[in-house]
């Protein structure tokens, strides 16, 4: 049974009761419109704790002026049913006034330096400030022992890890693997924006990521791999923001770095998609 909570005092009383009983609490933050990928996070959280809290909050501070806050899909009844089936104990559903009591425009901001200035941060200014701000608030509200985040939002995961370490949040961060459709497309709430014609095209992102990995492992120069990936995506109808290979800490790699990640952000029609693929390069590769 999933208890739906929209009052902060009730949330804290509920979590306090669990911790007093010696139970470990896991947390899965979401923006709702949940799918199988989200529910896999809840199941993973259950492996790390006795109790699982999920949240649904569409955070206005992480949307830019030309982004889709107003049309972001909201499906609360479907979300509650899915979370119940996935074994979630409590669903935290704060409203904007609870999250930002003086208004979102007057909120205290949290900014993570460095890792937020590249890639997604460069293309979506202020986005990660909004993410860090709301996650810090959610951690203070829920006070979990462990929190689970998906690897699909790779840079977001790096931001959260930095936030937790730098601000000494007593929260263990668990990274969950990306859930994919049969054709490789990463599961995302944004996939429903794709038209029937665009949907099969969207899987080209994962195919390109795989080819980027294979080319790097084979010793192809990174610059050529990135330019070939950008060209291939453009030829498939994408407007490409970036198609790059980085170290797994998101810094520029050298020829000696072995732990790498390929990252893509590209728009197909009205839908902006992101994905990534971590891999190891052989020590002998250039």
Secondary structure as UniProt FT lines:
FT   STRAND          3..5
FT   HELIX           8..20
FT   TURN            21..22
FT   STRAND          25..30
FT   HELIX           36..48
FT   STRAND          51..56
FT   HELIX           60..62
FT   TURN            65..66
FT   TURN            69..71
FT   HELIX           76..86
FT   STRAND          90..92
FT   HELIX           96..99
FT   TURN            101..102
FT   HELIX           104..106
FT   TURN            113..116
FT   HELIX           120..123
FT   TURN            125..126
FT   HELIX           127..142
FT   STRAND          146..150
FT   HELIX           154..167
FT   STRAND          172..176
FT   TURN            182..183
FT   HELIX           189..193
FT   HELIX           196..202
FT   HELIX           204..217
FT   TURN            218..219
FT   HELIX           222..235
FT   TURN            236..237
FT   STRAND          239..247
FT   TURN            248..249
FT   TURN            255..256
FT   STRAND          259..268
FT   TURN            269..270
FT   STRAND          271..280
FT   TURN            283..284
//
